[in-house]
Amino acid sequence: MDAAARPDWLKVTCRSVPTQIEGTSPDGEHVYFRYRWGHATLDVDDVQIWCESYGHDLSGDMDPDLAIALITAQLAARAAHRAARAALPVGDVPPLAPEEQALMDRWTATVPPTQD
């Protein structure tokens, strides 16, 4: 990763076993990345938002540039998801059209009851 593209608010706190990177985002959220036992995790404000396996079960050393690229990609995806959710209409769900409701009624009549 180009040093100019690296966010200045992310700091490598441990280079290997486990690789750890943390910082406070421009939005004020605490971000913590850890790679250990072959699993990369990303926590935001102490809530895990992402986890994925890389390498074998004893892996704990990840190139910091790769880790930062993973962090920034996950945070960008999270921001895009938040923006998309914010654009969704909020409020009561409009009723179905009569023909759609009739189709739904026929379908639900064919679904067997759940077995507990």
Phi, psi and omega per residue, in radians:
M1 nan 2.373 3.094
D2 -1.117 2.331 -3.112
A3 -1.022 -0.535 3.119
A4 -1.206 -0.473 -3.125
A5 -1.491 -0.207 -3.109
R6 -1.331 2.180 3.109
P7 -1.082 2.319 -3.098
D8 -1.292 -0.201 -3.130
W9 -1.542 -0.133 3.069
L10 -1.654 2.274 -3.134
K11 -2.167 2.349 3.046
V12 -1.354 1.990 -3.122
T13 -1.698 -0.306 3.043
C14 -2.679 2.204 -3.062
R15 -1.389 -0.546 -3.111
S16 -2.682 2.622 3.042
V17 0.788 1.270 -0.100
P18 -1.600 2.722 2.975
T19 -1.300 2.226 -3.133
Q20 -2.334 2.398 3.106
I21 -2.401 2.378 3.115
E22 -2.607 2.933 3.115
G23 3.017 3.113 3.082
T24 -1.945 2.093 -3.083
S25 -1.180 2.878 3.066
P26 -1.023 -0.393 3.097
D27 -1.471 -0.010 3.117
G28 1.526 0.196 -3.133
E29 -1.588 2.429 3.068
H30 -1.410 2.166 -3.107
V31 -1.969 2.280 -3.138
Y32 -2.378 2.136 3.108
F33 -1.981 2.442 3.093
R34 -2.507 2.391 3.044
Y35 -2.159 1.953 3.131
R36 -2.680 2.599 -3.140
W37 0.949 0.537 3.094
G38 1.391 0.139 -3.117
H39 -2.107 2.241 3.034
A40 -1.723 2.283 3.110
T41 -2.234 2.636 3.090
L42 -2.312 2.126 3.107
D43 -1.952 2.448 3.019
V44 -2.175 2.121 -3.076
D45 0.881 0.830 3.075
D46 1.136 0.345 3.060
V47 -2.102 2.155 3.137
Q48 -1.240 2.135 -3.138
I49 -1.882 -0.180 -3.095
W50 -2.790 2.515 3.069
C51 -2.662 2.376 3.105
E52 -2.662 2.571 3.121
S53 -1.536 2.377 3.054
Y54 -2.399 2.332 3.066
G55 1.307 -2.789 -3.100
H56 -1.692 3.028 -3.031
D57 -1.105 -0.324 -3.141
L58 -1.738 0.051 -3.133
S59 -1.200 2.473 3.089
G60 -2.696 0.114 -3.085
D61 -2.101 1.951 3.126
M62 -2.141 2.441 3.079
D63 -0.984 2.198 -3.111
P64 -1.000 -0.600 3.111
D65 -1.135 -0.699 3.078
L66 -1.134 -0.767 3.133
A67 -1.059 -0.763 3.137
I68 -1.151 -0.651 3.075
A69 -1.099 -0.704 3.089
L70 -1.122 -0.752 -3.138
I71 -1.071 -0.887 -3.083
T72 -1.138 -0.622 3.101
A73 -1.148 -0.756 -3.141
Q74 -1.165 -0.696 3.118
L75 -1.189 -0.617 3.082
A76 -1.161 -0.726 3.101
A77 -1.121 -0.687 3.109
R78 -1.101 -0.753 3.124
A79 -1.133 -0.708 3.114
A80 -1.133 -0.680 3.111
H81 -1.122 -0.756 3.102
R82 -1.078 -0.726 3.141
A83 -1.132 -0.714 3.130
A84 -1.148 -0.716 3.106
R85 -1.138 -0.656 -3.137
A86 -1.136 -0.483 -3.123
A87 -1.424 -0.181 -3.135
L88 -1.235 2.514 3.102
P89 -1.187 2.477 -3.138
V90 -2.036 2.437 3.099
G91 2.428 -2.905 -3.119
D92 -1.174 2.558 3.093
V93 -1.435 2.225 3.139
P94 -1.171 2.629 3.138
P95 -1.165 2.718 3.093
L96 -1.238 2.683 3.009
A97 -1.143 2.656 -3.070
P98 -0.922 -0.727 -3.127
E99 -1.209 -0.596 3.079
E100 -1.214 -0.681 3.114
Q101 -1.144 -0.677 3.110
A102 -1.118 -0.724 3.098
L103 -1.107 -0.755 3.113
M104 -1.099 -0.725 3.121
D105 -1.091 -0.746 3.111
R106 -1.109 -0.726 -3.127
W107 -1.135 -0.836 -3.099
T108 -1.149 -0.447 3.102
A109 -1.227 -0.396 -3.117
T110 -1.595 -0.194 -3.098
V111 -1.434 2.149 -3.128
P112 -1.201 2.663 3.114
P113 -1.134 2.674 -3.140
T114 -1.287 2.593 3.110
Q115 -1.789 2.056 3.112
D116 -1.663 nan nan
